Amino acid sequence: MVEDNGSVRTLSVDIGGSGVKAMVLDIAGKPLTERARLETPQPAKPEVVINAIVVLAAAQGDFHRVSVGFPGVVRCGVTETAVNLHPDWIGCDLATTLSKQLNKPVRVINDADMQGLGAIAGKGVELVVTLGTGFGSALFIDGKLVPNMEMGHHQFRKGETYEEQLRRAALEQIGEKKWNRRLEKAIASLQHLFNYDYLYIGGGEAVKVNMHLPLNVKLIPNVTGLLGGIALWKD
Ligand code: BGC
């Protein structure tokens, strides 16, 4: 770490099923670089995705530490699921591997959890969902994260999960109008389940949300996923 804490720069990385994104944040969490993006290499095995991060990192200039949002369950830097990437991720020590490659400390959490950290107000029950290749979810109570909630893989309707009904592939299949109706039902169902004070909707497909939203439901820009990276170093 550099001596002057004020100049500590964090490389924030968001691994998605279709794109790997990165940007550098200052100590206050403000972007210092433009968001850079590479297509997620396919098949999305650890080695090639980690390589994509290294390529993105090299183009981002100087940084001192790295935050990563990963699309699966993450415990102590190890990825435990990766439904939209590749089974080889199960049991992969992403934090240690990337840290060795970049020669910097690395912290990794679930991508929806990281997006939530960039969005929440820190009061009451706050739920975050992300709409993209998959369906991400994150739950916070007075700003404290309940990690790895994985609502996406639970039953929603017609024998299908939230993810099966609302992921990008479903949107492409049924069109925006029907997808928005499904989403409206999902919002109602999640409200009944969590009785949240606030719901934040992010992810790449949040721009397709087209409905009247209750006052306590907010759309958040996809870059929030990267901005949340600063919160990984709060303690
Ligand atoms: C994964 C979640 C992730 C979400 C969005 C789901 O398939 O299980 O961990 O947050 O996709 O990427």
py3Dmol code that shows the C-alpha trace and the ligand (Angstrom):
import py3Dmol

protein = """\
ATOM      1  CA  MET A   1       0.000   0.000   0.000  1.00  0.00           C
ATOM      2  CA  VAL A   2       1.259   3.505  -0.694  1.00  0.00           C
ATOM      3  CA  GLU A   3       2.064   5.741   2.271  1.00  0.00           C
ATOM      4  CA  ASP A   4      -0.328   8.534   1.358  1.00  0.00           C
ATOM      5  CA  ASN A   5      -3.670   6.823   1.928  1.00  0.00           C
ATOM      6  CA  GLY A   6      -5.409   9.543  -0.066  1.00  0.00           C
ATOM      7  CA  SER A   7      -3.882   8.312  -3.309  1.00  0.00           C
ATOM      8  CA  VAL A   8      -4.803   4.646  -2.942  1.00  0.00           C
ATOM      9  CA  ARG A   9      -6.381   3.498  -6.182  1.00  0.00           C
ATOM     10  CA  THR A  10      -8.648   0.484  -6.481  1.00  0.00           C
ATOM     11  CA  LEU A  11      -9.081  -1.486  -9.676  1.00  0.00           C
ATOM     12  CA  SER A  12     -12.712  -2.551  -9.698  1.00  0.00           C
ATOM     13  CA  VAL A  13     -13.660  -5.519 -11.893  1.00  0.00           C
ATOM     14  CA  ASP A  14     -17.098  -6.850 -12.741  1.00  0.00           C
ATOM     15  CA  ILE A  15     -17.114 -10.344 -14.256  1.00  0.00           C
ATOM     16  CA  GLY A  16     -20.306 -11.000 -16.207  1.00  0.00           C
ATOM     17  CA  GLY A  17     -21.590 -13.781 -18.393  1.00  0.00           C
ATOM     18  CA  SER A  18     -21.200 -11.619 -21.497  1.00  0.00           C
ATOM     19  CA  GLY A  19     -18.647  -8.951 -20.548  1.00  0.00           C
ATOM     20  CA  VAL A  20     -15.749  -8.338 -18.164  1.00  0.00           C
ATOM     21  CA  LYS A  21     -15.651  -4.694 -17.094  1.00  0.00           C
ATOM     22  CA  ALA A  22     -13.021  -2.691 -15.217  1.00  0.00           C
ATOM     23  CA  MET A  23     -12.295   0.819 -13.983  1.00  0.00           C
ATOM     24  CA  VAL A  24     -10.030   2.460 -11.404  1.00  0.00           C
ATOM     25  CA  LEU A  25     -11.572   4.232  -8.396  1.00  0.00           C
ATOM     26  CA  ASP A  26     -10.000   6.804  -6.109  1.00  0.00           C
ATOM     27  CA  ILE A  27     -10.029   6.466  -2.312  1.00  0.00           C
ATOM     28  CA  ALA A  28     -13.509   8.027  -2.177  1.00  0.00           C
ATOM     29  CA  GLY A  29     -14.805   5.592  -4.801  1.00  0.00           C
ATOM     30  CA  LYS A  30     -14.913   8.089  -7.664  1.00  0.00           C
ATOM     31  CA  PRO A  31     -13.943   6.778 -11.128  1.00  0.00           C
ATOM     32  CA  LEU A  32     -10.454   7.744 -12.273  1.00  0.00           C
ATOM     33  CA  THR A  33     -10.635   5.926 -15.606  1.00  0.00           C
ATOM     34  CA  GLU A  34     -13.248   5.223 -18.269  1.00  0.00           C
ATOM     35  CA  ARG A  35     -15.008   1.895 -17.890  1.00  0.00           C
ATOM     36  CA  ALA A  36     -13.267  -0.668 -20.104  1.00  0.00           C
ATOM     37  CA  ARG A  37     -14.968  -3.837 -21.314  1.00  0.00           C
ATOM     38  CA  LEU A  38     -13.944  -7.082 -22.976  1.00  0.00           C
ATOM     39  CA  GLU A  39     -16.285  -9.812 -24.164  1.00  0.00           C
ATOM     40  CA  THR A  40     -16.256 -12.694 -21.699  1.00  0.00           C
ATOM     41  CA  PRO A  41     -14.122 -15.353 -23.442  1.00  0.00           C
ATOM     42  CA  GLN A  42     -16.019 -18.563 -24.259  1.00  0.00           C
ATOM     43  CA  PRO A  43     -15.912 -21.176 -22.877  1.00  0.00           C
ATOM     44  CA  ALA A  44     -15.581 -18.974 -19.794  1.00  0.00           C
ATOM     45  CA  LYS A  45     -13.056 -21.092 -17.904  1.00  0.00           C
ATOM     46  CA  PRO A  46     -11.045 -19.504 -15.066  1.00  0.00           C
ATOM     47  CA  GLU A  47      -7.770 -19.229 -16.952  1.00  0.00           C
ATOM     48  CA  VAL A  48      -9.142 -17.244 -19.911  1.00  0.00           C
ATOM     49  CA  VAL A  49     -11.391 -14.998 -17.819  1.00  0.00           C
ATOM     50  CA  ILE A  50      -8.506 -14.235 -15.441  1.00  0.00           C
ATOM     51  CA  ASN A  51      -6.382 -13.490 -18.480  1.00  0.00           C
ATOM     52  CA  ALA A  52      -9.027 -11.024 -19.708  1.00  0.00           C
ATOM     53  CA  ILE A  53      -8.847  -9.261 -16.315  1.00  0.00           C
ATOM     54  CA  VAL A  54      -5.050  -9.051 -16.589  1.00  0.00           C
ATOM     55  CA  VAL A  55      -5.389  -7.513 -20.072  1.00  0.00           C
ATOM     56  CA  LEU A  56      -7.963  -4.970 -18.823  1.00  0.00           C
ATOM     57  CA  ALA A  57      -5.817  -4.190 -15.774  1.00  0.00           C
ATOM     58  CA  ALA A  58      -2.749  -3.476 -17.910  1.00  0.00           C
ATOM     59  CA  ALA A  59      -4.686  -0.769 -19.772  1.00  0.00           C
ATOM     60  CA  GLN A  60      -6.024   0.903 -16.608  1.00  0.00           C
ATOM     61  CA  GLY A  61      -2.776   2.485 -15.396  1.00  0.00           C
ATOM     62  CA  ASP A  62      -1.583   2.377 -11.812  1.00  0.00           C
ATOM     63  CA  PHE A  63      -3.597   0.809  -8.975  1.00  0.00           C
ATOM     64  CA  HIS A  64      -2.830  -0.643  -5.552  1.00  0.00           C
ATOM     65  CA  ARG A  65      -5.575  -3.158  -4.868  1.00  0.00           C
ATOM     66  CA  VAL A  66      -8.301  -5.015  -6.708  1.00  0.00           C
ATOM     67  CA  SER A  67     -12.016  -5.619  -6.062  1.00  0.00           C
ATOM     68  CA  VAL A  68     -13.856  -8.232  -8.072  1.00  0.00           C
ATOM     69  CA  GLY A  69     -17.581  -8.893  -8.442  1.00  0.00           C
ATOM     70  CA  PHE A  70     -18.121 -12.510  -9.524  1.00  0.00           C
ATOM     71  CA  PRO A  71     -21.371 -14.005 -10.912  1.00  0.00           C
ATOM     72  CA  GLY A  72     -21.706 -16.839  -8.404  1.00  0.00           C
ATOM     73  CA  VAL A  73     -21.359 -17.745  -4.747  1.00  0.00           C
ATOM     74  CA  VAL A  74     -18.023 -16.549  -3.324  1.00  0.00           C
ATOM     75  CA  ARG A  75     -16.625 -17.489   0.060  1.00  0.00           C
ATOM     76  CA  CYS A  76     -13.220 -16.266   1.265  1.00  0.00           C
ATOM     77  CA  GLY A  77     -12.124 -15.467  -2.289  1.00  0.00           C
ATOM     78  CA  VAL A  78     -13.060 -18.942  -3.553  1.00  0.00           C
ATOM     79  CA  THR A  79     -15.797 -19.255  -6.193  1.00  0.00           C
ATOM     80  CA  GLU A  80     -18.311 -21.966  -5.342  1.00  0.00           C
ATOM     81  CA  THR A  81     -20.820 -21.706  -8.198  1.00  0.00           C
ATOM     82  CA  ALA A  82     -20.719 -20.181 -11.695  1.00  0.00           C
ATOM     83  CA  VAL A  83     -23.937 -21.107 -13.485  1.00  0.00           C
ATOM     84  CA  ASN A  84     -23.360 -18.643 -16.343  1.00  0.00           C
ATOM     85  CA  LEU A  85     -19.613 -19.144 -16.725  1.00  0.00           C
ATOM     86  CA  HIS A  86     -18.143 -22.663 -16.502  1.00  0.00           C
ATOM     87  CA  PRO A  87     -18.116 -25.545 -13.976  1.00  0.00           C
ATOM     88  CA  ASP A  88     -14.316 -25.267 -13.716  1.00  0.00           C
ATOM     89  CA  TRP A  89     -14.905 -22.249 -11.456  1.00  0.00           C
ATOM     90  CA  ILE A  90     -16.205 -24.456  -8.664  1.00  0.00           C
ATOM     91  CA  GLY A  91     -13.538 -24.379  -5.966  1.00  0.00           C
ATOM     92  CA  CYS A  92     -11.320 -21.843  -7.777  1.00  0.00           C
ATOM     93  CA  ASP A  93      -9.316 -19.577  -5.464  1.00  0.00           C
ATOM     94  CA  LEU A  94      -9.868 -16.484  -7.598  1.00  0.00           C
ATOM     95  CA  ALA A  95      -8.551 -14.022  -5.017  1.00  0.00           C
ATOM     96  CA  THR A  96      -5.208 -15.808  -4.611  1.00  0.00           C
ATOM     97  CA  THR A  97      -4.756 -16.595  -8.311  1.00  0.00           C
ATOM     98  CA  LEU A  98      -5.485 -13.049  -9.459  1.00  0.00           C
ATOM     99  CA  SER A  99      -3.420 -11.578  -6.665  1.00  0.00           C
ATOM    100  CA  LYS A 100      -0.398 -13.591  -7.839  1.00  0.00           C
ATOM    101  CA  GLN A 101      -0.926 -12.480 -11.451  1.00  0.00           C
ATOM    102  CA  LEU A 102      -1.397  -8.788 -10.676  1.00  0.00           C
ATOM    103  CA  ASN A 103       0.909  -8.694  -7.677  1.00  0.00           C
ATOM    104  CA  LYS A 104      -1.718  -6.750  -5.695  1.00  0.00           C
ATOM    105  CA  PRO A 105      -4.139  -7.632  -2.904  1.00  0.00           C
ATOM    106  CA  VAL A 106      -7.453  -8.871  -4.308  1.00  0.00           C
ATOM    107  CA  ARG A 107     -10.897  -9.149  -2.700  1.00  0.00           C
ATOM    108  CA  VAL A 108     -13.767 -10.958  -4.373  1.00  0.00           C
ATOM    109  CA  ILE A 109     -17.508 -11.001  -3.671  1.00  0.00           C
ATOM    110  CA  ASN A 110     -20.673 -11.883  -5.552  1.00  0.00           C
ATOM    111  CA  ASP A 111     -21.432  -9.424  -8.395  1.00  0.00           C
ATOM    112  CA  ALA A 112     -24.942  -8.520  -7.153  1.00  0.00           C
ATOM    113  CA  ASP A 113     -23.533  -8.021  -3.646  1.00  0.00           C
ATOM    114  CA  MET A 114     -20.939  -5.627  -5.074  1.00  0.00           C
ATOM    115  CA  GLN A 115     -23.579  -3.802  -7.128  1.00  0.00           C
ATOM    116  CA  GLY A 116     -25.655  -3.451  -3.962  1.00  0.00           C
ATOM    117  CA  LEU A 117     -22.744  -1.970  -2.028  1.00  0.00           C
ATOM    118  CA  GLY A 118     -22.616   0.769  -4.658  1.00  0.00           C
ATOM    119  CA  ALA A 119     -26.337   1.476  -4.452  1.00  0.00           C
ATOM    120  CA  ILE A 120     -27.755   1.172  -0.951  1.00  0.00           C
ATOM    121  CA  ALA A 121     -28.617   3.933   1.484  1.00  0.00           C
ATOM    122  CA  GLY A 122     -27.614   1.798   4.488  1.00  0.00           C
ATOM    123  CA  LYS A 123     -30.935   1.904   6.315  1.00  0.00           C
ATOM    124  CA  GLY A 124     -33.636  -0.707   6.761  1.00  0.00           C
ATOM    125  CA  VAL A 125     -34.145  -3.752   4.556  1.00  0.00           C
ATOM    126  CA  GLU A 126     -32.703  -3.109   1.102  1.00  0.00           C
ATOM    127  CA  LEU A 127     -32.938  -5.592  -1.723  1.00  0.00           C
ATOM    128  CA  VAL A 128     -30.975  -5.409  -4.971  1.00  0.00           C
ATOM    129  CA  VAL A 129     -31.666  -7.387  -8.115  1.00  0.00           C
ATOM    130  CA  THR A 130     -29.554  -7.407 -11.260  1.00  0.00           C
ATOM    131  CA  LEU A 131     -30.898  -8.211 -14.701  1.00  0.00           C
ATOM    132  CA  GLY A 132     -28.363  -9.467 -17.201  1.00  0.00           C
ATOM    133  CA  THR A 133     -27.087 -12.818 -18.396  1.00  0.00           C
ATOM    134  CA  GLY A 134     -28.343 -14.095 -15.054  1.00  0.00           C
ATOM    135  CA  PHE A 135     -30.584 -12.790 -12.274  1.00  0.00           C
ATOM    136  CA  GLY A 136     -28.556 -11.501  -9.336  1.00  0.00           C
ATOM    137  CA  SER A 137     -29.822 -10.610  -5.887  1.00  0.00           C
ATOM    138  CA  ALA A 138     -28.431  -9.041  -2.739  1.00  0.00           C
ATOM    139  CA  LEU A 139     -29.931  -8.335   0.658  1.00  0.00           C
ATOM    140  CA  PHE A 140     -28.831  -5.672   3.170  1.00  0.00           C
ATOM    141  CA  ILE A 141     -30.083  -4.917   6.650  1.00  0.00           C
ATOM    142  CA  ASP A 142     -29.108  -1.455   7.906  1.00  0.00           C
ATOM    143  CA  GLY A 143     -26.250  -1.520   5.419  1.00  0.00           C
ATOM    144  CA  LYS A 144     -24.998  -4.951   6.473  1.00  0.00           C
ATOM    145  CA  LEU A 145     -24.807  -7.481   3.675  1.00  0.00           C
ATOM    146  CA  VAL A 146     -26.337 -10.952   3.889  1.00  0.00           C
ATOM    147  CA  PRO A 147     -23.893 -12.482   1.385  1.00  0.00           C
ATOM    148  CA  ASN A 148     -24.636 -14.819  -1.528  1.00  0.00           C
ATOM    149  CA  MET A 149     -28.433 -14.731  -1.421  1.00  0.00           C
ATOM    150  CA  GLU A 150     -28.973 -16.367  -4.849  1.00  0.00           C
ATOM    151  CA  MET A 151     -32.688 -15.613  -5.203  1.00  0.00           C
ATOM    152  CA  GLY A 152     -32.291 -16.190  -8.951  1.00  0.00           C
ATOM    153  CA  HIS A 153     -32.233 -19.950  -8.617  1.00  0.00           C
ATOM    154  CA  HIS A 154     -35.444 -20.176  -6.614  1.00  0.00           C
ATOM    155  CA  GLN A 155     -38.892 -20.959  -7.943  1.00  0.00           C
ATOM    156  CA  PHE A 156     -40.758 -17.983  -9.306  1.00  0.00           C
ATOM    157  CA  ARG A 157     -43.647 -19.115 -11.553  1.00  0.00           C
ATOM    158  CA  LYS A 158     -44.705 -21.783 -14.019  1.00  0.00           C
ATOM    159  CA  GLY A 159     -42.140 -24.178 -12.589  1.00  0.00           C
ATOM    160  CA  GLU A 160     -39.319 -21.813 -13.511  1.00  0.00           C
ATOM    161  CA  THR A 161     -36.839 -19.830 -11.431  1.00  0.00           C
ATOM    162  CA  TYR A 162     -36.475 -16.026 -11.324  1.00  0.00           C
ATOM    163  CA  GLU A 163     -33.393 -16.413 -13.494  1.00  0.00           C
ATOM    164  CA  GLU A 164     -35.062 -18.652 -16.076  1.00  0.00           C
ATOM    165  CA  GLN A 165     -37.969 -16.225 -16.399  1.00  0.00           C
ATOM    166  CA  LEU A 166     -36.032 -12.939 -16.384  1.00  0.00           C
ATOM    167  CA  ARG A 167     -32.511 -13.476 -17.722  1.00  0.00           C
ATOM    168  CA  ARG A 168     -31.417 -11.863 -20.987  1.00  0.00           C
ATOM    169  CA  ALA A 169     -32.144 -15.056 -22.940  1.00  0.00           C
ATOM    170  CA  ALA A 170     -35.785 -14.922 -21.749  1.00  0.00           C
ATOM    171  CA  LEU A 171     -36.038 -11.252 -22.650  1.00  0.00           C
ATOM    172  CA  GLU A 172     -34.763 -12.014 -26.136  1.00  0.00           C
ATOM    173  CA  GLN A 173     -37.193 -14.901 -26.451  1.00  0.00           C
ATOM    174  CA  ILE A 174     -40.411 -13.256 -25.248  1.00  0.00           C
ATOM    175  CA  GLY A 175     -39.781  -9.571 -26.010  1.00  0.00           C
ATOM    176  CA  GLU A 176     -39.742  -6.490 -23.794  1.00  0.00           C
ATOM    177  CA  LYS A 177     -43.492  -6.198 -23.206  1.00  0.00           C
ATOM    178  CA  LYS A 178     -43.978  -9.707 -21.794  1.00  0.00           C
ATOM    179  CA  TRP A 179     -40.663  -9.537 -19.937  1.00  0.00           C
ATOM    180  CA  ASN A 180     -41.751  -6.310 -18.230  1.00  0.00           C
ATOM    181  CA  ARG A 181     -44.996  -7.974 -17.161  1.00  0.00           C
ATOM    182  CA  ARG A 182     -43.009 -10.852 -15.678  1.00  0.00           C
ATOM    183  CA  LEU A 183     -40.733  -8.406 -13.917  1.00  0.00           C
ATOM    184  CA  GLU A 184     -43.716  -6.615 -12.432  1.00  0.00           C
ATOM    185  CA  LYS A 185     -44.896  -9.940 -10.979  1.00  0.00           C
ATOM    186  CA  ALA A 186     -41.399 -10.640  -9.658  1.00  0.00           C
ATOM    187  CA  ILE A 187     -41.270  -7.248  -7.918  1.00  0.00           C
ATOM    188  CA  ALA A 188     -44.629  -7.975  -6.267  1.00  0.00           C
ATOM    189  CA  SER A 189     -43.491 -11.447  -5.218  1.00  0.00           C
ATOM    190  CA  LEU A 190     -40.214 -10.142  -3.751  1.00  0.00           C
ATOM    191  CA  GLN A 191     -42.063  -7.388  -1.891  1.00  0.00           C
ATOM    192  CA  HIS A 192     -44.280 -10.024  -0.260  1.00  0.00           C
ATOM    193  CA  LEU A 193     -41.302 -12.178   0.601  1.00  0.00           C
ATOM    194  CA  PHE A 194     -38.871  -9.593   1.973  1.00  0.00           C
ATOM    195  CA  ASN A 195     -41.075  -6.601   2.820  1.00  0.00           C
ATOM    196  CA  TYR A 196     -38.103  -4.493   1.791  1.00  0.00           C
ATOM    197  CA  ASP A 197     -37.926  -0.762   2.380  1.00  0.00           C
ATOM    198  CA  TYR A 198     -36.073  -0.237  -0.908  1.00  0.00           C
ATOM    199  CA  LEU A 199     -35.545  -2.305  -4.004  1.00  0.00           C
ATOM    200  CA  TYR A 200     -32.790  -1.392  -6.486  1.00  0.00           C
ATOM    201  CA  ILE A 201     -32.835  -2.826  -9.996  1.00  0.00           C
ATOM    202  CA  GLY A 202     -29.516  -2.891 -11.847  1.00  0.00           C
ATOM    203  CA  GLY A 203     -27.614  -4.958 -14.391  1.00  0.00           C
ATOM    204  CA  GLY A 204     -27.212  -4.531 -18.131  1.00  0.00           C
ATOM    205  CA  GLU A 205     -30.903  -5.068 -18.923  1.00  0.00           C
ATOM    206  CA  ALA A 206     -32.270  -2.604 -16.344  1.00  0.00           C
ATOM    207  CA  VAL A 207     -32.427  -0.092 -19.205  1.00  0.00           C
ATOM    208  CA  LYS A 208     -35.244  -2.218 -20.669  1.00  0.00           C
ATOM    209  CA  VAL A 209     -37.441  -1.764 -17.594  1.00  0.00           C
ATOM    210  CA  ASN A 210     -40.519   0.062 -18.766  1.00  0.00           C
ATOM    211  CA  MET A 211     -43.301   0.227 -16.188  1.00  0.00           C
ATOM    212  CA  HIS A 212     -44.623   2.382 -13.426  1.00  0.00           C
ATOM    213  CA  LEU A 213     -42.361   1.648 -10.450  1.00  0.00           C
ATOM    214  CA  PRO A 214     -43.443   2.096  -6.830  1.00  0.00           C
ATOM    215  CA  LEU A 215     -41.681   4.986  -5.046  1.00  0.00           C
ATOM    216  CA  ASN A 216     -39.416   2.625  -3.098  1.00  0.00           C
ATOM    217  CA  VAL A 217     -38.124   0.902  -6.246  1.00  0.00           C
ATOM    218  CA  LYS A 218     -35.197   2.529  -8.047  1.00  0.00           C
ATOM    219  CA  LEU A 219     -33.374   1.765 -11.260  1.00  0.00           C
ATOM    220  CA  ILE A 220     -29.596   1.971 -10.923  1.00  0.00           C
ATOM    221  CA  PRO A 221     -27.022   2.319 -13.715  1.00  0.00           C
ATOM    222  CA  ASN A 222     -24.936  -0.738 -14.519  1.00  0.00           C
ATOM    223  CA  VAL A 223     -21.717   1.069 -13.575  1.00  0.00           C
ATOM    224  CA  THR A 224     -22.902   0.781  -9.939  1.00  0.00           C
ATOM    225  CA  GLY A 225     -21.524  -2.770 -10.095  1.00  0.00           C
ATOM    226  CA  LEU A 226     -18.025  -1.324 -10.417  1.00  0.00           C
ATOM    227  CA  LEU A 227     -18.546   1.600  -8.039  1.00  0.00           C
ATOM    228  CA  GLY A 228     -19.468  -0.865  -5.275  1.00  0.00           C
ATOM    229  CA  GLY A 229     -15.892  -2.182  -5.434  1.00  0.00           C
ATOM    230  CA  ILE A 230     -14.639   0.521  -3.069  1.00  0.00           C
ATOM    231  CA  ALA A 231     -16.765  -0.879  -0.225  1.00  0.00           C
ATOM    232  CA  LEU A 232     -14.770  -4.120  -0.168  1.00  0.00           C
ATOM    233  CA  TRP A 233     -11.927  -2.222   1.511  1.00  0.00           C
ATOM    234  CA  LYS A 234     -13.946  -0.458   4.211  1.00  0.00           C
ATOM    235  CA  ASP A 235     -12.597  -2.830   6.878  1.00  0.00           C
TER     236      ASP A 235
END
"""
ligand_1 = """\
12
BGC
C -25.618 -16.339 -10.163
C -25.520 -15.202 -9.172
C -25.245 -13.901 -9.909
C -26.256 -13.685 -10.996
C -25.966 -12.438 -11.809
C -26.662 -16.012 -11.187
O -26.766 -17.061 -12.108
O -25.948 -17.549 -9.513
O -24.507 -15.459 -8.249
O -25.269 -12.834 -8.995
O -26.315 -14.804 -11.867
O -24.730 -12.494 -12.403
"""
view = py3Dmol.view(width=600, height=400)
view.addModel(protein, "pdb")
view.setStyle({"model": 0}, {"cartoon": {"style": "trace"}})
view.addModel(ligand_1, "xyz")
view.setStyle({"model": 1}, {"stick": {}})
view.zoomTo()
view.show()
